[in-house]
């Protein structure tokens, strides 16, 4: 059976998520002597690297090849996994994180852009929200499967084994990516010089009220995602300590995020609701210090995944193909610029106080983001919301 372009992208997303060390990473870091401050430091360096190279990588994806950038990302993740698995301290771990940074910036906006343009080639661009939701759900399903396995692999073999097993899925993904086709819609777009491309990207963001508002929301929510992604396992250690349970909880987190991606298209006209549902669980968690907060953690992941899906959908609908990956990279870079100092603050709060105070810091930022969006959304011109209601009825 020959796979279509979209089916290959679905499978590639699953293999990209099949990283067996995500579920035990912070336990591994703790085992080699890296504390919460070290986690914050490594994260800040990783984010700084991404901030510097995120926008150039997006421009490279637009000007050179989105397929090529995805291939680079798969190989970089394989190299990263080997280095991290061999690490015995913070310095070597940071080197591995830099290769992880190459993986992240190579995929930032690239999967979304190639998916949208592939759908455009097929005359199905209006189905982007549903298709990218499924693709991301498969990415998270891969992460969920790997997370379930990670605790048991670590328990029966070693933490390092989870890193080395990940290389297999990376190589398979690289081979699959080589069989992808560069979308004709993207190839037919006129390519500009790099400086002109960057100028056009910034002009697109500045001149579109919707994109400006979404940029601020995404930047603020980057702190929320930083807490969950980089410090979430340390937060879970407040209530459970066994590697198998941490792996299962991290798998549950991936599956709930996957659920949010799958149902996101049903909220095309309810962005306000998604922002509210993303914020409220964090507020409740700030005052609950028992296992039930982990339930709220999962519920927040569903809303957050749906929200990010709908933000990306609106970005795709309001940007031309020639700068699509570049705009997403700029938005991602803005979030990382905020997350760099936040990573130091969170590491300090975890070390000097506890996880609950770190969570309260994140909740305050989420509340201010909610208030800003409710204020800003009232003045967004209707013209910047292209056919949302009509598209929703067609899905």
C-alpha positions in Angstrom: 0.0 0.0 0.0 1.4 3.4 -1.1 1.1 6.1 1.5 -0.1 9.6 0.5 1.8 12.7 1.5 -0.5 13.4 4.4 -0.3 9.8 5.6 3.5 10.0 5.5 3.3 13.2 7.6 1.0 11.5 10.1 3.5 8.6 10.4 6.5 11.0 10.6 4.8 12.9 13.5 4.3 9.6 15.4 7.9 8.6 14.9 9.0 12.1 15.9 7.2 11.7 19.2 8.6 8.2 19.8 11.3 9.5 22.2 11.8 7.1 25.0 13.7 9.4 27.3 11.0 12.1 27.7 9.3 10.3 30.5 12.3 9.9 32.7 14.5 12.8 31.7 14.4 14.8 34.9 14.9 11.6 36.9 18.0 10.9 34.8 19.3 14.5 35.3 18.8 14.1 39.1 20.7 10.8 39.0 23.8 12.5 37.5 23.7 15.3 40.0 21.7 18.0 38.2 19.3 19.9 40.5 16.5 22.3 39.8 18.9 25.2 39.3 20.9 23.1 36.8 17.6 22.2 35.0 16.8 25.9 34.8 20.3 26.7 33.5 20.3 24.0 30.9 16.9 25.1 29.8 17.9 28.7 29.5 20.9 27.9 27.3 18.7 25.7 25.2 16.1 28.4 24.8 18.8 31.0 24.0 20.1 28.8 21.3 16.6 28.4 19.9 16.0 32.1 20.1 19.1 32.8 18.0 18.4 30.2 15.3 14.6 29.8 15.3 13.9 32.7 12.9 16.8 31.8 10.5 15.7 28.2 10.4 12.1 29.3 9.5 13.4 31.4 6.7 15.6 28.5 5.6 12.6 26.2 5.5 10.7 28.8 3.4 13.6 29.5 1.0 15.4 26.1 0.8 13.4 23.0 1.7 10.9 22.1 4.4 11.5 18.4 3.7 15.3 19.1 4.1 14.7 20.8 7.4 12.7 17.9 8.7 15.5 15.5 7.7 18.0 17.7 9.6 15.7 17.6 12.7 15.5 13.8 12.7 19.3 13.3 12.5 19.8 16.0 15.2 17.5 14.3 17.6 19.4 11.0 17.1 22.7 12.7 17.8 21.2 14.5 20.8 19.9 11.3 22.3 23.3 9.6 22.1 25.1 12.6 23.8 22.5 12.9 26.5 22.6 9.2 27.2 26.4 9.3 27.6 26.2 12.4 29.9 27.6 12.3 33.4 27.2 16.0 34.4 25.7 19.3 33.4 28.3 20.3 30.9 27.9 17.3 28.6 24.2 17.5 29.0 24.2 21.1 27.7 26.1 19.9 24.6 23.4 17.4 24.0 20.7 20.0 24.6 22.3 22.1 21.8 21.7 19.3 19.3 18.2 19.1 20.7 17.9 22.8 19.9 18.8 22.1 16.3 16.0 19.5 16.2 13.5 21.9 17.7 14.3 24.9 15.5 14.3 22.6 12.4 10.8 21.5 13.1 9.5 24.8 14.4 6.7 25.8 12.0 8.0 23.4 9.4 5.6 20.5 10.0 2.7 23.0 10.1 3.8 24.8 6.9 4.4 21.6 4.9 1.1 20.2 6.0 -0.9 23.3 5.1 0.8 23.6 1.7 0.3 19.8 1.0 -3.4 20.2 1.8 -3.5 23.3 -0.4 -2.1 21.2 -3.3 -5.0 18.8 -2.7 -7.6 21.5 -2.5 -8.2 20.8 1.2 -6.7 23.8 2.9 -9.9 24.4 4.9 -9.3 21.0 6.7 -6.0 22.2 8.1 -7.2 22.5 11.7 -8.5 18.9 11.8 -5.5 17.4 9.9 -2.8 19.1 12.0 -4.8 18.2 15.1 -4.6 14.5 14.1 -0.9 14.9 13.2 0.0 16.4 16.5 -2.2 13.9 18.3 -0.1 11.1 16.6 3.0 12.9 17.7 1.7 12.8 21.2 0.5 9.3 20.9 4.1 8.3 20.0 5.3 10.3 23.0 2.7 8.6 25.2 3.7 5.1 24.0 7.4 5.9 24.6 6.6 7.4 28.0 4.8 4.3 29.1 7.8 2.2 28.0 10.4 4.6 29.5 9.8 3.8 33.1 10.0 0.1 32.6 13.0 0.3 30.3 14.8 2.5 32.9 13.8 0.1 35.7 14.9 -3.1 34.0 18.0 -1.7 32.2 19.1 1.9 32.9 18.1 5.5 32.3 20.7 5.7 29.6 19.1 2.8 27.6 16.0 5.0 26.9 18.2 7.5 25.1 19.9 4.9 22.9 16.7 3.1 21.9 15.4 6.5 20.7 18.0 6.5 17.9 16.1 3.7 16.1 12.9 5.8 15.8 14.9 8.8 14.6 16.6 6.8 11.8 13.3 5.4 10.7 11.8 8.8 10.6 14.7 10.2 8.6 14.2 7.5 5.9 10.5 8.3 5.8 11.1 12.1 5.4 13.3 11.4 2.4 10.3 10.0 0.6 8.2 13.2 1.2 7.5 15.6 -1.7 8.0 19.3 -1.5 4.6 20.9 -2.0 4.1 22.6 -5.4 2.2 25.5 -3.7 5.4 26.3 -1.7 7.7 25.8 -4.7 5.6 28.1 -6.9 5.8 31.0 -4.4 8.3 33.7 -5.3 11.4 33.5 -3.1 12.8 36.7 -1.6 16.2 37.6 -0.3 16.8 36.7 3.3 16.7 40.3 4.6 13.6 41.1 2.5 12.0 37.8 3.7 12.5 38.8 7.3 11.1 42.2 6.6 8.1 40.8 5.0 7.6 38.4 7.9 7.7 41.3 10.5 5.5 43.4 8.3 2.9 40.6 8.2 2.9 40.3 12.0 2.8 44.1 12.7 0.1 44.9 10.1 -2.3 42.2 11.3 -4.0 42.9 14.6 -5.0 39.3 15.1 -1.4 38.1 14.7 -0.1 40.8 17.0 -2.5 39.8 19.7 -1.8 36.1 19.2 1.9 36.8 19.4 1.5 38.3 22.9 -0.7 35.4 24.0 1.7 32.8 22.7 4.7 34.5 24.3 3.0 34.6 27.7 1.8 31.0 27.5 5.3 29.9 26.7 6.0 30.3 30.4 3.1 27.9 31.1 4.5 25.4 28.7 8.0 25.8 30.1 6.7 24.9 33.6 4.9 21.8 32.3 7.5 20.6 29.8 10.8 21.3 31.7 9.6 21.3 35.3 6.5 19.1 35.1 8.3 16.0 36.3 9.8 17.8 39.2 6.3 19.0 40.1 5.0 15.4 39.9 7.8 14.2 42.2 6.0 16.2 44.9 3.3 13.5 44.9 4.9 10.3 43.4 8.5 9.1 43.2 8.7 5.8 41.4 10.1 5.9 37.8 7.3 3.7 36.4 4.6 6.0 37.8 6.4 9.1 36.5 6.6 7.5 33.1 2.9 6.6 33.2 1.9 10.1 34.3 4.0 11.6 31.6 2.3 9.3 29.1 -1.1 10.4 30.5 0.0 14.0 29.9 1.0 13.2 26.3 -2.4 11.4 25.7 -4.4 14.2 27.2 -2.5 16.7 25.1 -3.3 14.4 22.1 -7.0 14.6 23.0 -6.9 18.4 23.0 -5.4 18.3 19.5 -8.0 16.0 18.2 -11.0 18.0 19.5 -9.4 21.4 18.7 -11.3 21.9 15.4 -14.6 21.9 17.3 -13.5 25.1 19.0 -12.8 27.2 15.9 -15.2 29.9 17.0 -14.5 29.6 20.7 -11.0 30.9 21.3 -12.1 32.9 24.4 -13.4 29.6 25.9 -10.1 27.9 25.3 -8.1 30.7 26.9 -10.3 30.5 29.9 -10.1 26.7 30.2 -6.3 26.9 29.8 -6.0 29.4 32.8 -8.5 28.1 35.4 -6.9 24.8 36.2 -3.6 26.5 36.9 -5.4 28.9 39.4 -7.1 25.9 41.1 -3.8 24.0 41.3 -2.2 26.9 43.1 -4.4 26.3 46.1 -4.5 22.5 46.0 -1.5 20.6 47.3 -2.5 16.9 46.8 -2.8 14.3 44.1 -5.9 15.9 42.7 -3.8 18.7 41.3 -2.3 16.1 38.9 -5.8 15.6 37.5 -6.1 19.3 36.9 -2.6 19.2 35.3 -4.0 16.7 32.7 -7.2 18.7 32.1 -5.2 21.9 31.6 -3.2 20.0 28.9 -6.3 19.2 26.9 -7.4 22.9 26.8 -3.8 24.1 26.2 -3.3 21.8 23.2 -6.6 22.8 21.7 -5.7 26.5 22.2 -2.3 26.2 20.5 -3.9 24.3 17.6 -6.4 27.1 17.1 -3.8 29.8 17.4 -1.6 28.0 14.7 -4.7 27.6 12.5 -5.4 31.4 12.6 -1.7 32.1 11.8 -1.8 29.7 8.8 -5.0 31.4 7.5 -3.6 34.9 7.8 -0.1 34.4 6.3 1.1 33.7 2.7 3.0 30.5 2.0 6.2 32.4 1.3 6.6 33.5 4.9 4.4 30.9 6.7 7.2 28.9 8.5 9.0 32.2 9.1 6.0 33.8 10.9 5.6 30.7 13.1 9.3 30.8 13.9 9.1 34.5 14.9 6.2 33.7 17.2 8.1 30.8 18.6 11.2 32.9 19.1 9.2 35.6 21.0 7.9 32.9 23.4 11.4 31.6 24.0 12.7 35.1 24.7 10.2 35.3 27.5 10.9 31.7 28.6 14.7 32.3 29.1 14.5 34.5 32.2 11.4 32.5 33.3 13.5 29.3 33.4 15.9 30.9 35.9 13.0 32.2 38.0 11.3 28.8 38.1 14.6 27.0 38.9 15.1 29.4 41.8 11.6 29.1 43.1 11.8 25.2 43.0 15.1 25.4 44.9 14.5 28.2 47.4 10.8 27.6 48.0 8.9 24.7 46.4 7.0 23.5 43.4 3.8 25.1 44.6 5.3 28.6 44.6 6.7 28.0 41.1 3.2 27.0 40.0 1.7 30.2 41.5 4.1 32.3 39.5 2.9 30.6 36.4 -0.7 30.9 37.3 -0.4 34.7 37.8 1.1 35.0 34.3 -1.8 32.9 32.9 -4.4 35.1 34.6 -2.9 38.3 33.1 -2.8 36.6 29.7 -6.5 35.8 30.0 -7.4 39.4 30.9 -5.3 40.7 28.0 -6.9 38.4 25.5 -10.5 39.3 26.6 -9.6 43.0 26.2 -7.7 42.6 22.9 -10.2 40.2 21.2 -13.0 42.8 21.3 -11.1 45.1 18.9 -9.9 42.5 16.4 -11.6 43.2 13.0 -13.9 40.6 11.7 -12.0 40.6 8.4 -9.1 38.9 10.2 -11.1 35.9 11.0 -11.5 34.3 7.5 -14.5 32.0 7.1 -14.1 30.5 10.5 -17.8 29.8 11.0 -18.2 28.4 7.5 -15.2 26.2 7.8 -16.4 24.9 11.1 -19.6 23.7 9.6 -17.8 21.8 6.8 -15.7 19.7 9.2 
